[in-house]
Structures are given as C-alpha cells and as structure tokens.
Amino acid sequence: MSRVQISHDDVHAYADRQLPPERRDAVEAALVRDPALAAEADEIARQNAWLRDGLDAMLAEPLPAGLVDAARPPRTRGRPPRWLATAAVALCTLGLGLAGGSWLRDDQLVRAGMPTTFAQQAAFTHALYAADVRRPVEVWAPEEKSLVTWLSRRLDYPLHAPDLNAAGYALVGGRLVAGNERPTALFMYENAAKERLTLQARKEPADVDETAFRYALEDGVGVYYWIDDRCAYALSGRLDREQLLKIGRLVYAQLNANQPTR
C-alpha cells in the first residue's frame, strides 16, 4: 500500500488545526515516521503560540475614535476630500507604530531583568487560557505522560505535573507558551466549581540565583513565583493569598520530592 504524500502545506494546516479530517490521520502517521517533519510541526505551533501571546491583546483593543471618525463617509455628496483619506492612513500608521513601540518597550524591560516581569507574564497567560472554554490546553490530562515528556524536551529540563487533587484541583492538561526569550510550560488545573489554576515553568540561565516564594497581584490574578534548581515557577489563580500559598506549598513539596539529589 503506497503512502500518501505529505506537503509542507499539510504540516502548516495540521499545526494550525485547519487540516480536513480525511487528511489528519495521514499527516499524524507521517509525523511519527519522520522526526524532522514532527519538529517542523512543533516549531509552527510554537510560533503560533508566540504570535497569539504577543498580538491577541492588541487585536482586542478598541480602534481609536479619531480613526473611526476618519473612516466614516462624508455627509456631503461626491468624492471625499483627499485630506480625509490621507488622515485616515496617517492615523492607522500611527496606531500601529504606537502598538509596536509598546511591544518593543515591554521586551526591553524583560531583557533588563525587571523583578516582577515573570509574575506579570504568568498572570496574563493565566487570564488568557483559563478563560478559554473550548481549548484551554493543547494536550489533555489523559495524555499526561506524553504531555510531560513533550514539555520537558522543549524546555530541556525535567518537568513534573504535581497532583493537586488533595487541594480539590484536577489536572486539565497543558500547553507550551512562547515566552519573551524562553519557552514556558503551562499545566492547568480545575476544581468542581470550574475555577482554574495554572502552574507555569521556564528554565532560567545558569547565573540566576534561587529565590524563595514571592507574591504578586496582577489585575485580580494572584501569583506565587519562585526559582529553584534553575527553573522558575509561577502558580496563578483568582484565589486569595492564603489559599494560593497553601496550594503553592503543596506544589513546592511535590516538585522537590521529584528532583534528583543535588
């Protein structure tokens, strides 16, 4: 039986979740056979996540009132004045430039090592994915072993998904999140009331010191974050500080129990 030819368009469509069902099985079989093709699909998915993290917030912003007014047709009959079209283009260009400048400024702050950057990023990422009803994660809890293996490989760091059932939270699944400079692993948990927690982890450079628990409140999202054994962790959720700290201690204890003896 001859194998179905797989094109780069098929791989892109698969990574974008736009592949027709009749082609999906053939592409998945090809990814299993060809590690290079699988790496290409992973890279496309990583780039998609990076673009979503960087641009979704800007796309959700309302258009400037001046731009909306300039785009409205004039009340007088005949062709609109030339200056009106020029003004609309200028406003649009200015808006894109300001948005891009803000984005670049934030990236510069990250590179400068701002102390609360990781907490802010963790809170934003939590709010983004915890509110997603249909697709909050890329890999679901029944495939936990594959999820942990995949994320560990992408971060080049041995990860574990803590068991938070004792705190009333079951694992939903996880995903890879594109960080500013380093990829971040996200594990999502949910309780019986459909309230969600996320644990995010990213590998840190060798010269970064370990830190104890720190707490931040970002737009209503509480974040406990710490660095241990070259890995930064952030536990995020809309819980009060004491509740989040209690769960954070449970997470910390399990992660330390799984670490090899140093």
C-alpha positions in Angstrom: 0.0 0.0 0.0 1.5 3.3 -1.1 1.9 6.1 1.4 0.1 9.4 1.0 2.4 12.3 0.0 2.6 14.9 2.8 3.4 18.5 1.8 4.5 21.5 3.9 1.0 23.0 3.4 -0.4 19.8 5.1 2.0 20.3 8.0 1.1 24.0 8.4 -2.6 23.2 8.3 -2.1 20.4 10.9 -0.3 22.8 13.2 -3.0 25.4 12.7 -5.7 22.9 13.4 -7.2 23.6 10.0 -6.5 20.2 8.4 -9.5 18.3 7.0 -10.3 15.2 9.0 -9.6 12.9 6.0 -6.0 14.1 5.9 -5.3 14.3 9.6 -4.6 10.5 10.1 -2.1 10.5 7.2 -0.2 13.6 8.5 -0.1 12.2 12.1 1.3 8.9 10.7 3.9 10.9 8.7 4.9 12.9 11.8 5.5 9.6 13.7 7.7 8.3 10.9 9.7 11.5 10.3 11.2 13.3 13.3 12.2 16.3 11.1 8.6 16.7 10.0 7.5 16.4 13.6 10.0 19.1 14.6 8.7 21.4 11.9 5.1 21.0 13.1 6.2 21.7 16.7 8.0 24.8 15.6 5.0 26.1 13.7 2.8 25.5 16.7 5.4 27.4 18.9 5.4 30.3 16.5 1.6 30.4 16.6 1.6 30.5 20.4 4.2 33.3 20.3 2.0 35.3 17.9 -1.1 34.7 20.0 0.6 35.8 23.2 2.1 38.9 21.6 -0.8 40.1 19.4 -4.1 38.9 20.8 -4.2 41.7 23.5 -3.5 44.4 20.9 -6.1 43.0 18.5 -8.7 43.2 21.3 -8.1 46.9 21.9 -10.8 49.2 20.5 -9.9 51.3 17.5 -9.0 55.0 18.2 -12.1 57.2 17.9 -10.2 59.5 15.5 -9.5 56.6 13.1 -13.2 55.5 13.3 -14.4 59.0 12.5 -11.9 59.4 9.7 -13.1 56.2 8.1 -16.8 57.3 8.1 -18.1 58.5 4.7 -18.6 62.3 4.4 -22.1 63.7 4.7 -21.7 65.7 1.6 -22.2 64.2 -1.8 -19.4 63.4 -4.2 -15.9 62.1 -3.6 -14.4 62.6 -0.1 -11.7 65.2 0.2 -8.2 64.0 -0.4 -7.0 65.1 3.0 -9.6 62.8 4.7 -8.1 59.7 3.1 -4.6 60.9 3.9 -5.6 61.5 7.5 -7.1 58.0 7.9 -3.9 56.4 6.6 -1.7 58.5 8.9 -3.8 57.6 11.9 -3.7 53.9 11.1 0.1 54.0 10.7 0.4 56.0 13.9 -1.7 53.4 15.8 0.3 50.5 14.5 3.6 52.3 15.3 2.5 53.1 18.9 1.4 49.5 19.4 4.6 48.1 18.1 6.6 50.6 20.2 4.8 49.5 23.3 5.5 45.9 22.5 9.2 46.6 21.9 9.4 48.6 25.1 8.0 45.7 27.1 10.5 43.3 25.5 13.3 45.7 26.5 12.1 45.7 30.1 12.1 41.9 30.1 15.7 41.9 28.8 16.6 44.4 31.5 15.5 41.9 34.2 12.6 43.6 35.8 11.8 41.7 39.1 8.0 41.3 38.5 8.2 40.5 34.8 7.6 36.8 35.2 4.7 37.4 37.5 3.1 39.8 35.1 3.6 37.4 32.2 2.2 34.5 34.3 -0.9 36.4 35.2 -1.5 37.5 31.7 -1.1 33.9 30.4 -3.3 32.5 33.1 -6.1 35.0 32.3 -5.8 34.3 28.6 -6.0 30.5 28.7 -8.1 29.9 31.9 -10.9 31.8 30.3 -10.9 29.6 27.2 -13.8 27.1 27.5 -13.2 25.0 24.4 -9.4 24.8 24.0 -7.6 25.9 27.2 -4.8 23.4 26.7 -3.0 21.7 23.8 -2.7 18.2 25.4 -5.4 16.9 27.8 -4.9 15.2 31.1 -5.4 11.6 29.8 -2.2 12.0 27.9 -0.3 13.4 31.0 2.8 11.2 30.4 3.2 12.4 26.8 2.5 16.0 27.9 5.2 16.0 30.5 7.7 14.3 28.1 7.0 16.8 25.4 7.3 19.9 27.6 10.4 18.6 29.3 12.0 18.1 25.9 11.0 21.6 24.7 12.4 23.3 27.8 15.4 20.9 28.1 14.5 20.5 31.8 12.9 17.5 33.6 9.3 18.7 34.5 6.6 17.1 36.6 2.8 17.8 36.8 2.0 18.0 40.5 -1.0 16.1 41.8 -3.3 18.7 43.3 -6.3 16.5 44.0 -5.8 16.8 47.7 -6.5 20.6 47.3 -9.6 19.9 45.2 -8.0 20.6 41.8 -7.7 18.0 39.0 -5.3 18.3 36.1 -6.9 19.6 32.9 -3.8 19.3 30.7 -1.1 21.6 29.5 0.5 23.5 26.6 3.6 25.2 25.5 3.6 29.0 25.9 6.1 31.2 24.0 8.0 33.3 26.4 9.8 36.6 25.6 13.1 34.8 25.3 12.5 31.3 26.6 9.6 28.8 26.1 7.3 28.3 29.1 5.4 25.1 30.1 1.9 25.5 31.4 -0.1 23.0 33.4 -3.8 23.8 34.1 -5.9 22.6 37.0 -9.7 22.9 37.7 -11.9 22.3 40.7 -15.5 21.2 40.9 -16.7 24.8 40.6 -14.8 25.1 37.3 -12.3 27.5 38.9 -8.8 27.2 37.3 -5.2 27.3 38.4 -2.2 27.3 36.3 1.4 26.3 37.1 3.9 27.7 34.7 7.6 26.8 34.5 10.5 28.0 32.4 14.2 27.2 32.5 16.5 30.0 33.7 20.1 30.8 32.8 22.8 29.2 35.0 23.8 32.5 36.6 20.2 33.2 38.0 20.0 32.8 41.8 17.3 30.8 43.5 14.6 32.8 45.2 12.0 32.0 47.9 8.3 32.4 47.4 7.2 35.9 46.2 3.6 37.1 45.8 2.2 39.5 43.3 -1.4 40.5 42.4 -1.8 41.4 38.8 -5.3 42.6 37.6 -7.1 40.4 40.1 -4.9 37.3 39.4 -2.7 36.2 42.3 0.7 34.8 41.5 3.2 33.0 43.7 6.5 32.6 41.9 9.9 31.3 42.8 13.1 29.9 41.3 14.5 26.5 42.3 17.3 24.5 40.6 17.5 26.7 37.5 13.7 26.6 36.9 11.3 29.5 37.6 7.8 28.5 38.6 4.6 30.6 38.9 1.3 29.4 40.4 -1.6 31.7 39.3 -5.3 31.9 40.1 -8.1 34.1 41.3 -7.8 33.0 44.9 -6.9 34.9 48.0 -3.3 35.0 49.1 -3.6 32.4 51.8 -5.4 29.8 49.6 -2.9 30.2 46.9 0.0 30.0 49.3 -1.4 26.7 50.7 -1.5 25.2 47.2 1.9 26.7 46.4 3.4 24.8 49.3 1.9 21.6 48.1 3.3 22.2 44.6 6.7 23.1 46.0 6.9 19.9 48.1 6.0 17.7 45.2 8.4 19.3 42.9 11.3 19.0 45.4 10.4 15.3 46.1 10.8 14.6 42.3 14.1 16.4 42.0 17.3 14.3 42.0 19.6 14.7 44.9 22.0 17.6 44.2 
